Amino acid sequence: MMTFKTSMKKSYLVATDTKQAVDKSILSDVLVCSIAEYFSAKQLKSPRQPFRRNSMETWFWVLGWFLSILTMAVNGFVIFLVCIKRHLRTKTNAFVVSLALADLGVGMIAVPSLFFCSLATECTPRSKEGLIVTYVRVFTLYISGTNLFTLVLERYVAVVNPLKYLTFMKRRRVIQMVLTSWGIPFLFSLPLVSIRSSGIDLARTMLGYLGLLFEIILCVILIFFLASMFHVVYSRDRILAKQLRFNHMVARAKTQNKASAVKWVALVTCVFLSCYGIMMRCSLLFLTGQSCNDFHYKIPLQVINSGINPIAYAFFKRDIQQECKRLLFE
């Protein structure tokens, strides 16, 4: 009898241990499956970006901030130099300072606004904050373009019609041109914001056509003025070279100085046309209902354009060049 009870007890214990082992195995399988489902769901909700994309965006922000700081420093130096030196406050330098202020705004807004907007969770391209950031950036670019246009127009009148320059370019006319170069982008951008926020398809189409028309007109007129100036300057240089052949050293020095200035102006013009070419591409894509997705190279190119404008239009001017040498070497 005792042997039977002992065997029954052992059988019961073995069965209990087997059941516990099975329960533990099932529990471990359920736990493993739950952990796997958790991590797979987490990966689907927040997928990790590839290393190449993260690296590219890091270099974009590093390059963008470097170019922005450099642009602000160069344009700020031009504004500071003209403001503290009384003999630099001329009519031409008024346009130079106006362009430097516009380019300073591009350096302060283009990359920093995009950077802080990317940190905010609610600042998406379709949101109200994203639209404000976009239009402020476009507004500063249009201001830079119109100020460059007025500066080239002033130089065009001085080069092509030097006798009419003194009677045409009065102080009142300079103030009117500077205010116009700042007022046109503001009056142009204000209805664009209201049209874009209305959400009407016809209004958005008008927005794309207006932006494209503004950009094409600005580029065509700028190319015409610059080509006319270069033609007049080189024609006069050929005439002077024929009259002053006996003095080769003076003619060679002047030619080299003008050639370097012309190269910088040509470089700035190419960068400017590249920027507005990209903007025209965006306007065309906007008309077709597509997005640009080109800020990785569009924004740095726009900041570079604002950074090299003072080099071509300010530092090659004789009065500013002499003042810079005096500050650096004395």
Residue pairs with C-beta under 8 A, 6 or more apart in sequence:
56 296
57 296
60 296
60 300
61 111
61 115
63 300
64 110
64 111
64 114
64 115
64 299
64 300
64 303
65 111
65 112
65 115
67 107
67 111
67 300
67 303
67 304
67 307
68 107
68 108
68 110
68 111
68 112
68 303
69 107
70 107
70 307
71 103
71 104
71 106
71 107
71 303
71 306
71 307
72 104
72 107
72 108
74 307
74 310
74 311
75 100
75 101
75 103
75 104
75 107
75 306
75 307
75 309
75 310
76 100
76 104
77 310
78 96
78 97
78 100
78 310
78 314
78 315
78 320
79 97
79 100
79 101
79 104
81 88
81 320
81 323
81 324
81 327
82 88
82 89
82 93
82 96
82 97
82 320
83 97
85 323
87 319
88 319
88 320
88 323
90 319
91 154
91 169
91 171
91 174
92 154
92 155
92 158
92 317
93 317
93 319
93 320
94 174
94 178
95 147
95 150
95 151
95 154
95 174
95 177
95 178
96 151
96 310
96 313
96 314
96 317
96 320
98 147
98 150
98 151
98 178
98 181
98 182
99 144
99 147
99 148
99 151
99 309
99 310
99 313
100 309
100 310
100 314
101 147
102 140
102 143
102 144
102 147
102 182
102 306
103 144
103 306
103 307
103 309
103 310
104 306
105 140
105 143
105 144
106 140
106 141
106 144
106 302
106 303
106 305
106 306
107 303
107 306
107 307
109 136
109 137
109 140
110 137
110 140
110 141
110 299
110 302
110 303
110 306
111 299
111 303
113 133
113 136
113 137
114 133
114 137
114 295
114 299
116 123
117 123
117 129
117 130
117 133
120 129
122 129
123 129
123 130
123 133
124 130
125 131
125 134
125 291
128 197
131 193
131 196
131 197
135 189
135 192
135 193
135 196
138 189
138 279
139 185
139 186
139 189
141 275
141 279
141 302
142 184
142 185
142 188
142 189
142 214
143 181
143 182
143 185
144 305
144 306
144 309
145 185
145 218
145 272
145 276
146 180
146 181
146 182
146 184
146 185
146 218
147 178
147 181
147 182
148 222
148 272
148 309
148 313
149 181
149 218
149 221
149 222
150 177
150 178
150 180
150 181
151 313
152 222
152 225
152 226
152 229
153 177
153 225
154 169
154 177
155 225
155 229
156 225
156 228
156 229
157 164
157 165
157 168
157 169
158 165
158 169
159 229
159 232
159 233
160 228
160 229
160 232
161 168
188 210
188 214
192 207
192 210
192 211
195 203
195 204
195 206
195 207
196 203
196 204
196 207
204 286
205 287
207 286
208 283
208 284
208 286
208 287
209 283
209 287
211 279
211 283
211 286
212 280
212 283
212 284
212 287
215 276
215 279
215 280
215 283
216 280
218 276
219 273
219 276
219 277
222 269
222 272
223 269
223 273
226 265
226 269
230 262
233 258
233 262
237 255
237 258
240 251
241 251
241 255
244 250
244 251
245 251
260 316
261 312
261 316
264 308
264 311
264 312
264 316
265 312
265 313
267 308
267 312
268 305
268 308
268 309
268 311
268 312
268 313
271 301
271 304
271 305
271 308
272 305
274 301
274 305
275 298
275 301
275 302
275 305
278 294
278 297
278 298
278 301
279 298
281 292
281 294
282 292
282 294
282 298
285 291
285 292
286 292
292 298
314 320
315 321
315 324
